[in-house]
Amino acid sequence: MVSNQVLQNTIEGIRDITHLEICVMDAEGREITSTAPVFEDAVHAIPDFVASPADSQSAGPYQFFKVLENQQLEYVLVIRGDTDNTLLVGRMAAFQLHGLIAAFKERYDKDSFMKNLLLDNLLLVDIYGRAKKLRIAPDARRVVMIVENSAGRDRNVLELTQEYIGAGTPDFVTAVDETNVVIVKELAEGSGEKEIEKAALAIEDQLHKMDIMDIRIAYGTIVEEIKEVSRSFKEAKMALDVSRIFFEDRTVIAYNELGIGRLIYQLPIPLCKMFIREIFKGKNPDDFDQETLSTINKFFENSLNVSETSRQLFIHRNTLVYRLDKLQKSTGLDLRVFEDAITFKIALMVVRYMKYMEQYDF
């Protein structure tokens, strides 16, 4: 349904042009919005006008017009004034309101279709049938982006994103839950990951300008058909979850950038606990001191390069070798050996994943 604010803006615009006071009522004569408080006496004539087959009717200083959609009465438009052009103005105003209803109905239908498409609530045959009816291209290249507002539900994020994307584009902006705004973005032929990242960064920058700072944007892979949009949505959701665990410093993340993190994220917790017990032989990884953890992380950052790691840590090469030997004795893993380093790196990521999941009582 058209919002009252849109109706108000519309009739005020018509009033400013025609200098005629206008009111919009429902079928029961309840006032929805008006340009002036001069329509109290018009209410009594509404029931008879609604029951009549006439599209327009005059009564006293008022002219009444029906606004229909699919043969159903949506509004009664009332104009106060007895000028030569009142009838013409009324018909044009009713036509304007009918156009608004049709536009908002189409927008609502598209929004409902897209939500059900994202959530996998449609049969394959329904997807293509409804897409055709709503004039949505079935074979366009698309990607799903999710804008997460970590502070909680904020209607401004949805509204500002819709305003930024614009109504004249083939992109869809909707919300499927309390914290996430979903953008189904249509891509030009030849566009790829760089263009998607650029678009995501532009959205982030725009929201920051509006003082909405606590956001994270994730996106899935490009799909070629409308039936695959839900897959890109699921990938974007996973990218959001995984980024909170392994990419805390990233505010824009792609599904293709998750690496091994997306595999670990799908492991059952009992299996993770068993793996950690086997790797660390019952020792808690939290028992490692900060110096050891800093050494391990820097060693991984420098691709197991002893010389570069010791230089960046401002320690002697032999000191670093001593620390690695000490770690090998306690865990049985020599980080200078690629296979052991990979095992250790995965183990640390599994520990991080387990800690994150503990927050949700898994």
MOMOJO-V60386 format. One record per helix or strand of 2 or more residues. SS is the DSSP state (alpha for helix, beta for strand). FROM is the first residue (numbers start at 0). LEN is the number of residues. If there is no record, write none. Layout:
SS FROM LEN
SS FROM LEN
This chain:
alpha 3 15
beta 20 5
beta 30 4
alpha 39 12
beta 55 4
beta 61 8
beta 71 9
alpha 85 33
alpha 123 10
beta 141 8
alpha 154 11
beta 171 4
beta 179 7
alpha 192 17
beta 214 5
alpha 225 21
beta 251 3
alpha 254 3
alpha 260 4
alpha 268 12
alpha 284 3
alpha 289 12
alpha 305 8
alpha 316 15
alpha 337 21
